[in-house]
Amino acid sequence: MSRMVQFVGGARGEWRVVQQRSLAGAALPAVERVALLRGDTPRPDGGAWSLRGIGSYDRYLHTTERTALRARQAALGRPQASCAALIPIRKRAQWWQLTQEERREIIEPRSGHVRIGLEYLPQVARELLHCHDLGEQEPFDFLTWFEFAPEHESAFDRLLQALRATPEWDYVERDVELRLRRERSA
Amino acid sequence: MSRMVQFVGGARGEWRVVQQRSLAGAALPAVERVALLRGDTPRPDGGAWSLRGIGSYDRYLHTTERTALRARQAALGRPQASCAALIPIRKRAQWWQLTQEERREIIEPRSGHVRIGLEYLPQVARELLHCHDLGEQEPFDFLTWFEFAPEHESAFDRLLQALRATPEWDYVERDVELRLRRERSA
């Protein structure tokens, strides 16, 4: 699997946008569909916007946490997981000035980011993509992609609500949410 | 200061190459000079190679360590610091599969990376640039740039030797070294 992933918002793509909103900071232009492209390719023609992120190494997981996550997590692309969400976020400059141990302290002991995520496995599959170090002009720091079956949508709503209520989220200055359905275009 | 830095090896640039060698893995084509360009600009014409990296946030420092480093570190660009070294390295895939706590254990308690660096401050100024998450095709994971005065060159030699003798360096699969002198081209 390629480390680089590009989400192109426009009139094309397998994922139809059913809801698009901004919870903090500037919105993204509204689009009908999102195409998910894997690989380090140039931005395709057309599309209102394109967001790129790269899969990277674990920054905060302790070894026991990673073992627990891996034991429960689901793969992307499950046929029944026809619902998806794309959550691009940007964190405040202050976040990036914290030390590793300060960020870890916020993410897990204080916010329970890992514990919250574990509760929704394997129903919700997740891929975290990093943008902060792709370049200086990136509009977001992280893109998180989630896939789940329609019957788990309300569980996913609770997951998002729980994450947004954490102390970690005090550092989020831009928070955009797209909800999508897998649906081939005509 | 721009987060993105580009080193262009060729016939131009303020830094004249006095020695260039590969300690592990493939060498870089030999060049006469290196130009250091700040900012997210396209690769300029000419030049045998171009290496890009981005300044990022601290991954491993504990808060007390960062305070100690900041209290002693020197700025880049000191007039007397006419010697420089560029050390591009690539770490094994195995390194990136470790968890954060496993990598930290290797870097500091076992390798003393921070303690070694502290011994050579403020004589040796240092800038660490990250390449691993710039894209999938990057030839190196890190570029480290050092600046020091000619009278501190032997201290710098000892610093490099000490770092290369650490357990952390067992994970380095490509290690290139360029020694340079600041010298305007004719």
Interface residues (C-beta under 8 A of the other chain):
Chain A: S2 R3 M4 G39 D40 I54 S56 Y57 D58 R59 Y60 L61 H62 T63 R66 W96 Q97 L98 T99 Q100 E101 E102 R104 H130 H132 D133 L134 G135 E136 Q137
Chain B: S2 R3 M4 G39 D40 I54 S56 Y57 D58 R59 Y60 L61 H62 T63 R66 W96 Q97 L98 T99 Q100 E101 E102 R104 H130 H132 D133 L134 G135 E136 Q137
